[in-house]
């Protein structure tokens, strides 16, 4: 099933982009942080409140404020399994229209403000994160597919179908950068089958990043409604270029440090302005047991000083070893996409 793509705003020229880099816009453009390209707006909110409505209200309010008065074109809401209930949706709709609200259950948020409350289980019981994306230089297309298919490999077939829907939109983008952010019901030991299918449907290498919903029975949020067995591909076009890498490595904070260092180095000395990061929930569990979780976040913050980043811990990850290489669906891995200004 195809969602109506949201194509927004007029695009600015490469020349205008070069001038606009001097003028920071949005939350990531605060004093002391790298400038954000004009035409890109992003806001991130996080709440540890247990009440689903109150948590959604707090996180969505923070994300909306981060847009600096701009309109959102896509909103992702990730929440602990017990909090994906109708009250969560009502809190989100207080700040954003339902038709742009998507998301899923997550094992734990992974954003710069995370403080990782003392949680002994593999999945948190309270925690809501919201990422809102907008800006006149940003184009967004949102596509969904059900994995409840009567075929031998529903994950691969769902990926193929989704890729075929995405392909005309992403091929028509005129923005300097493009990325497919995928999440939802993708996991069957890893995200391998789903991503293989997605690559087939796309018929060409495009940057992919994302992760599976919190566990194999997780719920998704589609156009402001709670559903299950759904996969989402969000095509983001905008004034950026990417650094990408992933690694299984050891289940220690140093793996995240290495992944971030390699992706940031691909900028050729340019300062990144945003990043997306997806991490294995079982890595998280191991680091909780060894009291290393906060250390991992410190490594990420050090590689992205003062920069917004968004992601989550889940059961399976999606990414590429380097830009231009085919995407892989993996497990026990850290994967990232780091955004640099175009040019």
C-alpha positions in Angstrom: 0.0 0.0 0.0 1.3 3.4 -0.9 0.9 6.5 1.2 0.4 9.8 -0.6 3.9 11.3 -0.7 4.4 14.7 0.8 6.4 16.9 -1.6 7.1 20.2 0.0 8.5 23.6 -0.7 10.6 25.2 -3.3 14.2 24.1 -3.7 17.1 26.5 -3.4 20.0 26.7 -5.7 23.4 25.3 -4.9 24.7 28.8 -5.0 22.1 29.9 -2.5 22.9 26.9 -0.3 26.5 27.9 -0.2 25.6 31.3 1.1 23.0 30.0 3.4 25.4 27.8 5.2 26.6 30.9 7.0 23.3 31.3 8.7 22.3 28.6 11.2 18.6 27.6 11.4 16.8 25.4 13.9 17.8 23.7 17.1 21.1 22.4 15.9 22.2 25.9 15.0 22.5 27.1 18.6 25.5 29.1 19.6 28.6 27.0 19.8 27.3 24.4 17.4 28.0 23.8 13.7 25.8 25.8 11.3 22.8 24.1 9.8 22.0 24.5 6.1 19.2 27.0 5.3 16.0 25.2 4.5 16.6 22.3 7.0 14.7 22.4 10.2 14.7 19.6 12.8 13.5 19.3 16.4 13.9 16.4 18.9 12.0 15.9 22.1 12.4 13.3 24.9 10.3 12.4 27.9 10.6 9.8 30.6 7.1 10.4 32.0 5.2 7.2 32.6 1.8 8.6 31.5 1.6 8.2 27.7 -0.4 11.4 27.1 1.9 13.5 29.3 5.0 12.0 27.8 3.9 12.5 24.2 2.8 16.1 25.0 6.2 16.9 26.5 8.3 15.2 23.8 6.2 16.5 20.9 6.2 20.0 22.4 10.0 20.0 22.6 10.3 18.7 19.0 7.9 21.4 17.7 9.9 24.1 19.5 13.1 22.9 17.9 11.6 23.7 14.4 11.9 27.4 15.3 8.4 28.2 14.1 8.6 26.1 10.9 6.1 23.4 9.9 6.9 19.7 10.2 6.7 17.5 7.2 7.4 14.3 8.9 7.2 13.3 12.6 8.6 10.1 14.1 7.4 9.0 17.5 9.2 6.1 19.3 7.9 4.9 22.6 8.3 2.1 25.1 6.1 -0.9 24.4 3.5 -0.1 27.2 3.1 3.5 26.0 2.0 2.8 22.5 -1.7 3.3 23.3 -4.4 5.8 22.1 -3.5 8.3 24.8 0.0 8.6 23.3 -1.5 9.5 19.9 -3.7 12.2 21.5 -0.6 13.8 23.1 1.2 13.8 19.7 -1.8 15.3 17.8 -1.9 18.2 20.3 1.2 19.4 18.4 1.2 17.8 14.9 -1.4 16.8 12.3 -2.2 13.1 12.4 -1.3 12.5 8.7 2.4 13.1 9.2 2.8 11.2 12.5 4.5 7.8 12.1 6.6 5.7 14.5 6.9 2.4 16.4 7.7 0.9 19.7 11.4 1.1 20.5 13.6 -0.7 23.1 15.0 2.7 24.1 15.5 6.1 22.7 18.9 7.1 21.5 19.2 10.9 21.3 21.7 13.4 22.7 19.6 14.2 25.8 19.2 10.5 26.8 20.0 9.8 30.4 19.1 6.1 30.4 17.1 5.7 33.6 18.0 2.6 35.7 16.3 0.0 33.6 17.2 -3.6 34.1 15.1 -5.2 31.3 16.1 -5.3 27.7 13.2 -2.9 26.8 12.4 0.2 28.7 8.9 0.5 30.3 8.7 4.3 29.9 10.3 6.6 27.4 8.9 8.7 24.4 11.0 10.4 21.8 9.8 12.6 18.9 11.7 13.8 15.9 10.1 16.4 13.7 11.6 17.3 10.3 10.8 20.3 8.1 12.3 23.1 6.1 11.6 24.6 2.7 14.6 22.8 1.1 13.5 19.4 2.4 11.3 17.0 0.4 9.6 14.0 2.1 7.9 11.0 0.7 6.3 8.4 3.1 5.5 4.9 2.0 4.1 1.9 3.9 3.6 -1.8 3.3 2.1 -4.6 5.3 4.2 -7.7 6.1 1.1 -9.9 6.5 1.6 -11.5 3.1 0.7 -15.1 2.2 4.1 -15.9 0.6 7.1 -18.0 1.6 9.2 -15.0 2.7 6.8 -12.1 3.6 9.7 -9.9 4.8 11.6 -10.0 1.5 8.3 -9.6 -0.5 7.3 -6.6 1.6 10.7 -5.1 0.9 10.4 -5.6 -2.8 6.9 -4.0 -2.8 8.1 -1.1 -0.8 11.1 -0.5 -3.0 9.0 -0.4 -6.1 6.8 2.2 -4.5 9.7 4.3 -3.4 11.7 4.2 -6.6 9.7 6.8 -8.7 9.7 9.3 -5.9 13.4 9.1 -5.0 14.4 9.1 -8.7 12.4 12.3 -9.1 14.1 14.2 -6.3 16.1 17.3 -7.3 17.7 17.9 -4.0 21.5 17.4 -3.5 21.1 14.7 -0.9 18.7 11.8 -0.5 18.2 9.1 2.2 15.7 6.3 2.9 14.9 6.0 6.6 13.2 2.7 7.2 11.6 1.2 10.3 8.8 -1.1 11.5 8.1 -4.9 11.3 11.4 -5.9 9.6 13.0 -8.4 11.9 13.2 -12.2 11.5 16.6 -12.9 13.0 18.0 -9.8 11.4 16.7 -7.3 8.9 18.5 -9.1 6.1 15.5 -10.5 4.1 13.6 -7.2 4.3 16.6 -5.1 3.1 17.5 -7.6 0.3 13.9 -7.2 -0.9 14.1 -3.4 -0.6 17.3 -3.3 -2.7 15.7 -5.5 -5.3 12.6 -3.3 -5.5 14.7 -0.1 -5.7 16.8 -1.6 -8.5 19.7 0.8 -7.7 21.9 1.6 -4.7 20.4 4.3 -2.5 21.4 5.3 1.0 19.4 3.4 3.6 19.4 3.7 7.4 17.1 2.6 10.1 16.1 -0.3 12.4 13.3 -2.7 13.3 10.6 -1.9 15.8 11.3 -2.8 19.4 10.5 -6.5 19.2 8.8 -9.1 17.1 5.4 -8.2 18.4 5.9 -4.4 18.3 3.3 -2.0 17.1 3.7 0.8 14.5 2.1 4.2 14.2 0.8 5.0 10.7 -0.7 8.4 9.9 -1.5 8.9 13.6 -3.1 5.4 14.1 -1.7 2.4 15.9 -1.2 -0.6 13.7 0.9 -3.7 13.5 2.9 -5.7 10.9 3.7 -2.6 9.0 6.9 -1.3 7.4 7.7 2.3 6.6 10.1 3.9 4.2 10.6 7.7 4.6 12.5 9.3 1.7 14.3 12.4 2.8 15.7 14.8 0.2 17.5 17.9 1.2 20.7 20.1 1.3 23.0 17.4 2.6 25.6 14.7 1.8 26.2 11.7 3.9 28.8 9.7 5.7 27.7 6.1 6.5 29.2 3.1 8.2 28.2 0.2 10.5 30.0 -2.4 12.6 29.1 -5.3 14.8 32.5 -5.2 16.6 32.5 -5.9 20.3 29.5 -5.2 22.4 31.2 -2.4 24.1 31.0 1.4 23.9 34.2 1.5 21.7 32.2 0.0 18.8 29.9 3.0 18.7 32.9 5.3 19.0 34.6 3.6 16.0 31.4 3.8 13.9 30.9 7.5 14.6 34.6 8.3 14.0 34.6 6.6 10.6 31.4 8.3 9.4 32.5 11.7 10.6 35.8 11.3 8.8 34.0 10.8 5.5 33.1 14.5 5.7 36.6 15.4 4.6 37.0 17.9 7.4 33.5 19.4 7.1 31.4 19.6 10.3 28.3 17.5 10.4 25.0 19.1 11.4 22.8 16.1 12.1 23.1 12.3 12.5 20.9 9.2 12.7 22.0 6.3 14.8 20.5 2.8 15.3 21.8 0.3 17.8 21.1 -3.3 18.9 18.9 -3.8 21.9 21.0 -6.8 23.1 24.1 -4.7 22.9 22.3 -2.3 25.2 21.4 -5.1 27.6 25.1 -6.2 27.8 26.2 -2.6 28.5 23.6 -2.2 31.2 25.0 -5.3 32.9 28.5 -3.9 32.8 27.4 -0.3 33.6 28.7 1.0 30.2 25.6 2.5 28.7 26.3 6.1 29.7 29.9 5.6 28.4 28.6 4.7 25.0 26.5 7.9 24.9 29.5 9.9 25.9 31.5 8.5 23.0 28.7 9.5 20.6 28.4 13.0 22.0 32.2 13.5 21.8 32.1 12.6 18.0 29.1 14.8 17.5 29.8 17.8 19.8 26.7 19.9 20.2 25.0 18.2 17.3 21.4 16.8 17.2 21.2 13.1 16.6 18.3 10.8 16.5 17.8 7.0 16.7 16.9 4.1 18.9 17.8 0.7 20.2 16.0 -2.1 18.5 16.4 -5.8 17.4 17.7 -5.3 13.9 19.6 -2.5 12.1 19.9 -1.2 8.5 22.8 0.6 7.0 25.8 0.6 4.6 29.5 0.1 5.3 30.3 3.2 3.3 28.3 5.7 1.1 27.5 4.2 -2.3 27.7 0.6 -1.1 24.6 -1.6 -1.0 22.6 -1.5 2.2 22.6 -4.5 4.6 20.1 -5.7 7.2 22.1 -6.8 10.2 21.8 -7.5 13.9 24.1 -6.9 17.0 25.3 -3.8 15.2 25.7 0.0 15.4 24.8 1.8 12.2 24.7 5.5 11.3 24.1 8.2 8.7 25.9 11.5 9.4 24.7 14.6 7.6 27.1 17.2 6.2 26.1 20.4 4.3 25.9 19.8 0.5 28.8 20.9 -1.6 
